[in-house]
Each structure stands twice: as C-alpha cells, then as structure tokens.
Amino acid sequence: MSMSLGGGGESDIPKAEINVTPLADVMLVLLIIFMITAPLMSHKIKVELPRADPKTKPTTIEVPPIDLAVQADGSLYWNDVQYTEAEFNAQVHVAATQVPQPALNIRADQQTPWRVVKKLMQEAKDAGMVHMGFITAGKAKQGG
C-alpha cells in the first residue's frame, strides 16, 4: 500500500493560481494618490477662456527694415535719404516707438571708423531700438 499525501483522486499536477494581494496593494496606493492629487488639479478661480477658431490664421504685419548707410566721412543715409546726426536721433526715436518695431540694418563703409558706428548703435539702443544688424558684402570669388 502506498500512501499519498494528496486527497483521493487528485493528480500530482500543481494548480496555477494568481496571487492578487500585490495587485490589490498597488491599486489601493494608486487610489489614495489620486484621491489626494485630484482636488489640487482643479482651479480655484474660474475664468471664461477665449475660443480659438482653427480656420483663421494670425495676422502678421510685415515691417520693412530701415537701411542706415554710413559713409567713410560719417555722413548718414536713412533709406537713401541724407540725414544729419540730429535728424537721425529724432528719426530713430520715432522708429523705436512703432509697433511692430522695424529692424535697423547698418551698412557702413569699410573705411568708416568703428567709433562712429558704435556711437550710432548706442544712440539707437538708447532710443529703444531692439533689432539691429549689419549688412556686409559676400566673399569675392577668385579667378578660375
């Protein structure tokens, strides 16, 4: 006679059961986290937000840049019109108040002293000009 530890008629194949205790623990922790954070996500002050129409595109105003040419002798040309330094100061103050503000592109002669260009840039900055740039000539191609 052989003794079997199992009950009568059961086979020796182990049963596959899922342990749901860790799953229940994780679910309870997530529930507690969501219960704590959900009230914090609501906004206290209600604001009527504007609606965006996806069919309309925002309008952008293109402002042509200002061309400031500076010759070697220090003479100034604002969009090809000769200006004195006082007229330049008045004009740059007017341009700085425009919305949107145009860019100031400086074309200085190669022989123009740097202090002249620096002084003009400082006056433009003091007037409130934000966008300034330099216009230069490209590299000359060599024979071939």
C-alpha positions as CSV (number, residue, x, y, z in Angstrom):
1,M,0.0,0.0,0.0
2,S,1.2,3.4,-0.8
3,M,0.2,6.5,1.0
4,S,-0.5,9.5,-0.9
5,L,-0.4,13.0,0.7
6,G,-3.0,14.5,-1.6
7,G,-6.7,13.8,-1.3
8,G,-8.3,10.9,-3.0
9,G,-8.3,11.1,-6.8
10,E,-6.1,14.2,-7.2
11,S,-3.2,14.2,-9.6
12,D,0.3,15.4,-8.9
13,I,0.0,18.5,-11.2
14,P,0.3,21.7,-9.3
15,K,-2.5,24.2,-9.6
16,A,-1.8,27.6,-11.2
17,E,-3.3,30.4,-9.1
18,I,-2.6,34.1,-9.3
19,N,-1.8,35.9,-6.1
20,V,-3.9,39.0,-6.2
21,T,-2.6,40.5,-2.9
22,P,0.2,42.6,-4.6
23,L,-2.2,43.8,-7.3
24,A,-4.7,44.9,-4.6
25,D,-1.9,46.7,-2.7
26,V,-0.9,48.6,-5.8
27,M,-4.5,49.6,-6.7
28,L,-5.1,50.9,-3.2
29,V,-1.9,53.0,-3.3
30,L,-2.9,54.4,-6.6
31,L,-6.4,55.2,-5.3
32,I,-5.0,57.1,-2.4
33,I,-2.6,59.1,-4.6
34,F,-5.5,60.1,-7.0
35,M,-7.7,61.0,-4.1
36,I,-5.1,63.3,-2.7
37,T,-4.0,64.9,-6.0
38,A,-7.4,65.3,-7.7
39,P,-8.5,68.3,-5.6
40,L,-5.2,70.0,-6.2
41,M,-5.7,69.8,-10.0
42,S,-8.9,71.8,-10.0
43,H,-8.6,75.6,-10.5
44,K,-10.0,77.8,-7.7
45,I,-10.7,80.8,-9.9
46,K,-13.0,80.2,-12.8
47,V,-12.1,82.2,-16.0
48,E,-14.0,82.2,-19.3
49,L,-11.3,81.3,-21.7
50,P,-11.4,82.6,-25.3
51,R,-12.2,80.2,-28.1
52,A,-9.7,79.8,-30.9
53,D,-11.0,79.4,-34.4
54,P,-8.7,76.9,-36.2
55,K,-9.7,78.3,-39.6
56,T,-8.3,81.7,-39.1
57,K,-4.6,82.4,-39.1
58,P,-3.0,85.1,-37.0
59,T,-2.2,88.2,-39.0
60,T,1.4,89.3,-39.0
61,I,2.4,92.7,-40.1
62,E,5.5,92.8,-42.2
63,V,7.5,96.0,-41.5
64,P,10.3,96.7,-43.9
65,P,13.7,97.1,-42.2
66,I,15.4,100.5,-42.0
67,D,18.5,100.8,-44.1
68,L,21.1,103.1,-42.5
69,A,24.1,103.7,-44.7
70,V,27.2,105.3,-43.1
71,Q,29.9,106.6,-45.5
72,A,33.6,106.9,-44.6
73,D,33.3,110.6,-43.8
74,G,30.5,109.9,-41.3
75,S,27.5,111.1,-43.4
76,L,24.3,109.2,-42.7
77,Y,21.7,108.0,-45.2
78,W,18.4,106.8,-43.7
79,N,16.7,104.7,-46.5
80,D,18.8,106.5,-49.1
81,V,17.9,110.0,-47.8
82,Q,20.8,112.0,-46.2
83,Y,20.2,112.9,-42.6
84,T,22.2,114.9,-40.1
85,E,23.0,113.3,-36.7
86,A,20.3,115.3,-35.0
87,E,17.7,114.2,-37.6
88,F,19.0,110.6,-37.2
89,N,18.4,110.8,-33.4
90,A,14.8,112.1,-33.9
91,Q,14.0,109.5,-36.6
92,V,15.4,106.6,-34.6
93,H,13.2,107.7,-31.6
94,V,10.2,107.7,-33.9
95,A,11.1,104.2,-35.3
96,A,11.6,102.8,-31.8
97,T,8.0,103.6,-30.9
98,Q,6.5,101.8,-33.9
99,V,4.6,98.5,-33.3
100,P,6.0,96.2,-34.5
101,Q,9.4,97.7,-34.4
102,P,11.4,97.7,-37.6
103,A,14.9,96.3,-37.8
104,L,17.8,98.7,-38.2
105,N,20.3,97.4,-40.8
106,I,23.6,99.3,-40.8
107,R,25.7,99.4,-44.0
108,A,29.0,101.0,-43.0
109,D,31.8,101.8,-45.5
110,Q,34.9,99.7,-44.9
111,Q,36.9,102.9,-44.1
112,T,34.3,104.2,-41.6
113,P,35.9,104.4,-38.1
114,W,34.4,101.9,-35.7
115,R,33.7,104.6,-33.1
116,V,31.2,106.3,-35.5
117,V,29.3,103.0,-36.0
118,K,29.4,102.2,-32.2
119,K,28.1,105.7,-31.4
120,L,25.2,105.3,-33.9
121,M,24.4,101.9,-32.4
122,Q,24.4,103.3,-28.9
123,E,22.1,106.1,-29.9
124,A,19.7,103.6,-31.5
125,K,19.8,101.4,-28.4
126,D,19.2,104.4,-26.1
127,A,16.2,105.3,-28.2
128,G,14.8,101.8,-27.7
129,M,15.7,100.0,-30.9
130,V,15.9,96.3,-30.2
131,H,16.7,94.7,-33.6
132,M,19.9,95.8,-35.2
133,G,22.1,94.1,-37.8
134,F,25.0,94.7,-40.2
135,I,25.0,94.3,-43.9
136,T,28.2,93.1,-45.4
137,A,29.5,92.1,-48.8
138,G,30.0,88.4,-49.6
139,K,33.4,86.9,-50.1
140,A,34.8,87.8,-53.5
141,K,35.3,84.8,-55.9
142,Q,38.8,84.3,-57.1
143,G,39.6,83.6,-60.7
144,G,39.2,80.2,-62.3
